[in-house]
Amino acid sequence: MKKYKIKSVENYKQGLTAKESLLISSLAREDKKIFSINDARSVIEKETKKIMSSLIRKKWVLPLKRGLYAIVPLEAGIKGADSFILHNFIIASYLVKPYYIGYWSALNHYGFSEQIPRTTFIATTKPKTPMDIVNANYYFVKIAKKKFFGFQEVEMEGWKVNISNPEKTIADCLDHPEHSGGIEEVARAIFFNHEEIDLKKVYHFAKRMGNMTILKRLGYLLEVTNLIDNYKDLFDQFSPSKGYPALDPLSPKKGKHLSRWGLLVNFELNPSRWIY
């Protein structure tokens, strides 16, 4: 079969067969930098798996998961797929629909958390088991449709990715601290960044989500961090619903029942040690 040589400056990648070249160039023209096996079949109907295996071996294609691949750009260098790194958020955008990047991942994205989570947290309305792709973990948080709002499209390395906006990120983290590094990580985010966050909007998002626990946790965190006076107008008319949900879902359900906020305070927060 006739060989087609890529004319790059360093000419560093192995030559492509005519069919391999057709597949790569066709996908590139359609701007399908990440593509499925069905996308490949729509270009090359026969021997698709064989051609894909060859492209993977030649480092032109990076397998992300079964049936999902990324085209490796020439800029990746002589090692091809071995040195090509895609941002986890970009990969996440292809794993489930609908989706948005949220929780601890969004908290770090906005600089509200200095900790870089090893897992990418993805909100979706569909149940989906966690995945491990290219040595990275992806965790899917199934939420009700009424909670699926408050995200925006951002550009990342040439791709468009959905991510929760700053206020929805805080509301989601208060809804599920267990997916946000724990309640202390959420408390620190609010304490150090409250001037950059519209907490009134967070309050209204919580009401729209229909989870009073979010407001219980928010009020308590503002009180324990001595910020409650700054936001008294938000909580002047606050009356907690029945029940005592745990402040921190990750800690044992033992502690003090606080009627002011209707919370089981099962984790001790000490803001004075955060500044050292």
C-alpha positions in Angstrom: 0.0 0.0 0.0 1.2 3.5 -0.9 2.8 5.4 2.0 2.2 9.0 2.8 4.9 11.0 4.5 4.0 13.8 6.8 5.9 17.0 5.8 6.7 18.5 9.2 9.8 20.4 10.1 11.4 17.5 12.0 9.5 14.8 10.1 9.4 12.9 13.4 6.4 10.7 13.1 6.1 7.4 11.3 4.5 7.6 7.8 0.8 7.1 7.4 -0.9 4.8 5.0 -3.4 6.4 2.6 -6.4 5.3 4.7 -4.7 6.5 8.0 -4.0 9.9 6.4 -7.6 10.1 5.1 -9.0 9.4 8.5 -6.7 11.9 10.4 -7.2 14.7 7.8 -11.0 14.2 7.6 -11.4 14.3 11.4 -9.1 17.4 11.5 -11.2 19.2 8.9 -14.3 18.6 10.9 -12.5 19.9 14.0 -13.0 16.5 15.8 -9.9 16.6 17.9 -11.6 14.1 20.2 -13.6 11.5 18.3 -15.5 8.2 18.7 -15.0 4.9 16.9 -18.3 5.7 15.1 -16.7 9.0 13.8 -13.9 6.9 12.5 -16.2 4.4 10.8 -18.1 7.2 9.1 -14.8 8.0 7.2 -13.3 4.5 6.9 -16.0 1.9 6.7 -13.7 -1.2 6.5 -10.9 -2.3 8.8 -11.6 0.6 11.2 -10.3 -1.2 14.3 -7.1 -2.3 12.5 -6.5 1.3 11.3 -7.1 2.7 14.7 -4.7 0.2 16.3 -2.0 1.3 13.8 -2.6 5.0 14.6 -2.3 4.3 18.3 0.9 2.3 17.8 2.3 5.2 15.7 1.4 7.7 18.5 -0.9 9.6 16.2 -3.9 8.8 18.4 -4.3 8.7 22.1 -7.0 6.3 23.5 -9.0 7.9 26.2 -11.5 5.1 26.9 -13.1 2.3 25.0 -14.3 3.9 21.8 -13.1 7.4 22.5 -9.8 8.9 21.1 -7.9 12.1 20.7 -5.8 13.2 17.7 -2.3 14.0 18.8 -1.1 17.3 17.3 2.3 17.7 15.7 3.3 20.1 18.5 3.3 17.2 20.9 6.8 16.4 19.6 8.7 13.4 18.7 7.2 11.2 21.4 3.7 11.8 20.0 1.0 10.4 22.3 3.5 9.6 25.0 4.1 13.3 25.7 0.6 14.6 24.8 -1.4 15.8 27.7 -5.1 16.8 27.6 -6.6 18.8 30.4 -8.9 16.6 32.5 -11.8 19.0 32.0 -11.6 18.6 28.2 -11.7 14.8 28.5 -14.6 15.1 31.0 -16.6 17.1 28.5 -16.8 14.0 26.3 -17.7 11.4 29.0 -21.4 12.2 29.7 -24.2 14.5 28.5 -25.5 16.7 30.0 -22.7 17.7 32.3 -20.7 20.5 33.9 -17.5 20.4 35.9 -18.2 21.2 39.5 -17.6 20.7 43.2 -14.0 20.5 44.3 -12.8 20.7 40.6 -14.6 24.0 40.1 -13.5 25.2 43.5 -9.9 24.8 42.5 -10.5 26.2 39.0 -11.6 29.5 40.5 -8.7 29.7 43.0 -11.1 29.2 45.9 -9.1 26.1 46.9 -5.3 25.7 46.9 -5.7 21.9 46.9 -5.6 20.2 43.5 -8.1 17.3 43.6 -6.8 14.1 42.1 -10.4 13.4 40.9 -12.4 15.5 38.4 -15.9 15.9 39.7 -18.7 16.1 37.0 -22.3 17.0 37.7 -24.8 15.2 35.5 -28.5 14.1 35.6 -27.6 10.6 34.7 -26.2 7.8 36.9 -22.6 6.9 35.7 -19.9 4.8 37.4 -16.5 6.5 38.1 -13.9 6.1 35.4 -10.1 6.0 35.3 -8.7 7.5 32.0 -5.0 8.1 31.2 -4.1 7.8 34.9 -6.8 10.3 36.0 -10.0 9.7 38.0 -13.4 11.0 37.0 -16.4 10.9 39.4 -19.9 11.6 38.3 -22.3 13.3 40.7 -25.9 12.5 39.8 -28.1 15.5 40.6 -31.8 16.2 40.2 -32.8 18.2 37.1 -34.0 21.1 39.2 -30.4 21.4 40.4 -28.9 21.3 37.0 -28.3 25.0 36.3 -25.8 27.7 37.1 -23.0 26.7 34.7 -21.1 28.5 31.9 -19.1 27.6 28.9 -15.4 28.5 29.0 -12.7 28.0 26.5 -9.8 25.8 27.6 -6.9 25.0 25.3 -9.1 25.5 22.2 -12.0 23.4 23.6 -15.2 24.6 25.1 -16.1 23.2 28.5 -19.0 23.6 30.8 -18.2 24.6 34.4 -20.4 25.8 37.3 -20.2 29.5 37.9 -18.6 30.7 41.1 -21.8 31.1 43.1 -23.3 27.7 41.9 -20.0 26.1 42.8 -20.3 27.3 46.4 -24.0 26.2 46.5 -23.1 22.8 45.1 -20.2 22.4 47.5 -22.5 23.2 50.5 -25.0 20.7 49.1 -22.3 18.0 48.8 -19.2 18.7 50.9 -18.2 15.1 50.5 -17.4 15.9 46.8 -15.7 19.2 47.7 -12.8 18.2 49.9 -14.9 18.1 53.1 -16.6 20.9 55.0 -13.4 22.6 56.1 -12.3 23.0 52.5 -15.6 24.6 51.7 -15.4 26.8 54.8 -11.9 28.0 53.9 -13.1 28.8 50.4 -15.9 31.0 51.8 -13.8 32.6 54.5 -10.9 33.7 52.2 -13.0 34.5 49.1 -16.4 35.8 50.4 -15.8 39.3 48.9 -15.4 37.8 45.5 -18.5 35.7 45.8 -22.1 37.0 45.6 -23.5 35.2 48.7 -26.9 36.6 48.0 -26.9 34.7 44.7 -25.7 31.6 46.6 -28.6 32.0 48.9 -31.1 32.2 46.0 -29.5 29.3 44.3 -29.9 27.2 47.4 -33.6 28.1 47.5 -34.0 27.2 43.9 -32.2 23.8 44.5 -34.8 23.1 47.2 -32.2 22.0 49.9 -32.5 23.9 53.2 -29.3 22.1 54.3 -27.3 24.3 52.1 -28.5 27.4 53.9 -28.0 25.8 57.3 -24.4 25.0 56.5 -23.8 28.4 54.9 -25.3 30.3 58.0 -23.2 28.2 60.4 -20.0 28.7 58.4 -20.5 32.5 58.3 -21.1 32.5 62.0 -18.1 30.4 63.0 -15.9 32.5 60.7 -17.2 35.7 62.2 -18.7 36.9 58.9 -22.4 36.6 59.8 -22.7 40.3 60.6 -21.7 41.1 57.0 -24.7 39.1 55.8 -27.3 39.6 58.4 -29.8 40.7 55.9 -29.7 37.2 54.3 -30.5 35.4 57.5 -32.7 37.9 59.5 -35.8 35.9 58.5 -34.1 32.5 58.4 -36.0 29.7 60.1 -34.4 26.3 59.8 -36.5 23.4 58.7 -37.0 20.3 60.8 -34.2 17.8 61.2 -30.5 18.1 62.0 -28.4 17.2 59.0 -24.7 16.7 59.6 -22.4 19.6 59.0 -19.8 17.3 57.5 -21.1 14.2 55.7 -17.6 12.7 55.8 -17.3 12.7 59.6 -19.1 10.4 62.2 -22.6 11.6 63.0 -21.7 12.5 66.6 -21.6 16.0 68.0 -23.8 18.9 69.2 -27.3 19.6 67.9 -27.4 23.4 67.2 -31.0 24.6 67.1 -30.0 28.1 65.8 -29.1 26.5 62.4 -30.8 23.1 62.7 -27.5 21.3 62.3 -25.6 18.4 63.8 -22.1 20.0 64.3 -20.0 16.9 63.9 -16.8 18.7 62.8 -14.8 21.3 64.7 -13.8 24.3 62.6 -11.0 26.6 63.8 -10.5 29.5 61.4 -7.7 31.0 63.6 -5.4 28.3 62.4 -6.1 28.8 58.7 -4.1 32.0 58.5 -0.9 30.4 59.6 
